[in-house]
């Protein structure tokens, strides 16, 4: 993900986990495509990731320009569920790791 990234955590502002627990995979898969070998490939702009041992959703800021509807859906989902949204601009070995 070359852009600045929003990290959406799977917990709300009060620390409660969002259910169902597979919401990250559902959103990531909805923007994914099938590549070589008929394997699912996540879009570069929306991917599951691990932050501090917790599964999160990484959303590239560039998605807002390349696919405004998808960006609005993902960010609206996060806001309506009161999920924690952080920004990540790290480029070194501390950068987000894809799942």
Secondary structure, DSSP 8 states (H G I E B T S, - for coil): --S-EEEEEEEETTS-B-SSTTHHHHHHHHT-EE-GGG-EE--TTEEEEEETTEEEEEEETTHHHH-HHHHHHHHHHHHHTTEEEEEE---STTS-EE-
